[in-house]
Amino acid sequence: MEMHAFGRLTPVDLARRRLLAAATPIARVEEIPVEEAFDRVAARTVRAPFPVPSFARTTWDGYALRSPDTRNARSDRPVALRVVGEVFAEESYAGRVGPGEAVAIATGGAIPDGADGVVIFEEVERDGSSIRVPRRIRKGERVDRPGHDFRRGSVLVRAGEALTATGLGTLASCGVATVPVFARPVVTIVPNGNELLTPGVPPSPGRIYESNNVTVAAVVRAAGGIPRSVPPVPDDAERIEQAIREALETSDLVLATGGSSVGERDHLPRILPKLGRLLFHGIAVRAGKPTLAAKAGRKLVVGLPGHPTSCLANMYWLVLPVLRRVARRTGPGWREGVAVLGSDAVAPTPGLATIVPLRFEAGRAYTTFRGSSIITSLAGATAFALLPPGRKVVRAGRRLKVYHLLPPLGTGGADGAAGPRGKH
């Protein structure tokens, strides 16, 4: 079995910077209905085409009246007004409120001409077609003037913002039916290896089920992308290269899993330089050292280790920020914080940074790592630490810097860790 050594390993910070610098944010724009646009990224700034409300309206159920008519109203000497009509929210009053008159009005109803204030039902006594108002009603009381919510030309959503429920509500309140958003980047996942079986087929001796497609796809979705997975490709250089080239034609980014190391059947190190400029091969990190990337035109191809824990860990600390940049999302996908280590001790690796997946219990952090090939090494992990190269063991009770994965991948630090801090 032929092996060859890694060249000079790339430090973790440099690998991430190179990958981020080579990432091209998505440029495609699509117009979609506002009801389908939640959490999509606005491609253009949208302004209000008219003021909201566009007419003076009441904020309470009550009676619209002329405020001067109530100037002398007192609790022991209420002013009597004659009720001459009524207005529901979808209606407008055809006449004009004159001296000594009032119009019953429902919340949201248009203030009739001549009226400039509203007294609520609970404050008056009604006797047939008249009401008694026990106090002075100020001009504009219980009334929203035109543009009270926002004026014509006000910014409803800004380009580059992820659309929230309230943002979409402002669009709808202005009658905006569609909104321009950036397309979600398509990310194709290409697993390779003779040993891989697609879940659902019968088991076979010496074969294992391919699981990276599922975990990688979850991270892609969380970052705002559309994952597309292909069936496992056998260990054949030509077939792997063809699968990646086909994926590049229809994708914004390609993630290949397996075959990234230095063994006889690790073909990615020979394929990626054919596709474009090699950014790095081999990162000074444990787990996940056999990782490489290339810039193919305006697109990226990233080769990830086949071991499930190494693959997913590298998706978190290395690829997630890149996916978010391509999808025009702000921040890396995590929030920095400080946590107290629980009963487990974690040991750094001489010459390599160490990724430590973490779960939280009673406000303390515990490592979940069991081995690079064991998917349960990340079970329950909502954060990770990145230990610098060295030999000094971090023992229980010590504080360490952690990176809390944001929802839906993690809790963003809401699971009891101390002091989330920094940018997100």
Secondary structure, DSSP 8 states (H G I E B T S, - for coil): --B----S-B-HHHHHHHHHHH------EEEEEGGG-TT-BBSS-EE-SS-BSSS-EESSSEEEE-GGGGTT-BTTB-EEEEEEEEE-TT---SSB--TTEEEEE-TT-B--BT--EEEEGGG-EEETTEEEE-S---TTTTEE-TTSSB-TT-EEE-TT-B--HHHHHHHHHTT--EEEEE---EEEEEEB-TTEE-TTS---TT-EE--HHHHHHHHHHHTT-EEEE---B-S-HHHHHHHHHHHHHH-SEEEEES--SSBTT--HHHHHHHHSEEEEE-BSEES--S-EEEEETTEEEEEE-SSHHHHHHHIIIIIHHHHHHHTT-SS-SEEEEEEEE-S--B--BTTBEEEEEEEEETTEEEE----TT-GGGGTT--EEEEE-SSS--B-TT-EEEEEEE-TTTS-TTTTS-S--BS--
